[in-house]
Amino acid sequence: MSMVRHRAASVRILTGVLAATTLFTAGCSGSDDDSAKPTRTPRPVNTTTTTTHSGPTALTVDVSGMKYSPAEATIKVGETVTWKFSDKAPHNVQGIGDKAMGINSPIIDKGEWSYTFTQPGTYRYLCTLHPDMRGTITVSD
C-alpha cells in the first residue's frame, strides 16, 4: 500500500508541476498585442512638443553641450520658458520637489518643449538621463 500512496502522491505533484508550467508558458507566449510586451525605456521624441500652457515666451533655454543655457534665469508670473533641444544626446526637463511637479517634458533629442509658470517661486529642474544637468527658474510677481 505504501508504494501505491507514494505513486499517487508523485502523480499529483507531477500534474501540478505540468499545470503550472503550462500556465507559465501560456503567459509568456508571443502575442501581437502591445500590452503583453515588457515596458522599455521610452525612445527620444524627434518632434516639437509643447505643454497645454500658453503665454508669452519670455525665455528660451538651449539644451546642448550636456547643459542648460542659461542654467539660471528669472521671469515673471504668466511667462513661458521654451527649452530648445539640439544636443547629440536626448534629454528632458524634470522638476525637482513638490513645487516643480508639473515640469515634466518627454525625452527629446531635437525639438522644443515649453512650460508657462503661473505661480511665483523658485523652480529647480534636471535631466533625468543626465542628473548633473540642472537648472533653476525664478518666477517673480
N, C-alpha and C positions, 0 to 999 in steps of 0.2 A: 504494500500500500504506500509506503514511503516513496517509492520510486514513481508512482502514479501522481502523487501530490507534487513532487519535485518537477515532473514533466509538465503538469498543468500550470504550475507557477512560472516555469520557463516560457511556456506558450503565451501566457498573459503578458509577461514582460516584453517578449519579442513583438507581440501585437501592439503593445503601447509604443514601443520604440519605432515600429514601422509607421504607425499612425502619426506620431509626432514628426517623423522625417517627411512624410507625405505632405503634412500641413506646412512645414517649413519650406520645402522646395516649391510648393504651390505659391506661397507668398513671395518667393524670390524669382519666380519665372518672369521671362521677358514680357513686356507689355508696351503697346503704343501709347498708353495713357501717360501723359507727362506727370501726373500726380503721383505715380508709382515710382518715379525716378528719384534718386537721392538729391538733396539740396546741395548746390555748389555755390562757390563764391560768384557773385554777380560779375558779368563781364562789363568792361567800361562802356559807357554810353558815348556814341560818337556825334550826337546831335546836340543842339542847343536846348537846354531845359530851363524853364522859368517857373517860379512858385506862383501861387494864386495871388500873392500880394502884388500890389502895383502902386507905385508912387514915383515921384521924380527921382531920376538916378542922380545920386549925389557923389558916388564914388565907384570907381572900377578898381578891383584888386586883381593884379596879374598873378596867375598861378603858373610859374615857370622857374626853372633852375632849382627845383626842390624847395621853393619858398613862396610865401605870400608877400606881394609887394604892392602897397605898403603893408607891413606887418601890424602896424597900429594906426588907427585913424579915428577922427571924431566927426560925427554927423548930427543932424537934428531929427527929432521925432517925426515920423512920417516919410523919411527919405529912404531910398533904396540903395543897397550895395549890390553891385554885379561882380561876380568872380568870373574872370575870363581865363579859361584853361588852355594852355598852349605848351605844355611840357612834353617830354618824351615818355614820361610815366603817367599813368592815370592817378587822379586824386579826387578827394571830396572835401566838403566843408561840414564839420560836425560840431555843434555847440557843446560846450563843456559846462556842466552844472545845471541846476533847475531853471534858472532864468533863461538859458540859451537852448532849451529843449526843442524849440521849433526850428532851429537852424539845423537842417539835415538834408544835404544835397545827395543826389545819386553819385556813383563813381563815374567820373567823366575824364576822357583823355583829350578831347578837343571840343570846344564849345563854351557856353556861358550858363551861369545859374545866378538867379537874383533873389534877394530877400529884403522885404520892407520892414523896418524897425518901427514898431508902434508904441513902445514904452521906453522911457529914459532908463539908463543904466549902463553897466559895463558888460559886454558880451565877449566871452573868450571862446575860441574855436580852434580846431586842429584838423589834420588829415588823418583819418583812422588807418590808412595804409602806411603812412609815414608820420608817426606821432611826434617827431621832432619838429614838424612843420606846424607852427602855431601863429595865431593872430588874435587881435583884440579890436573890437569896435566899441567906442564910447558914444552913447546916444544922449544928447542933451535936450532940454525943453526948448 
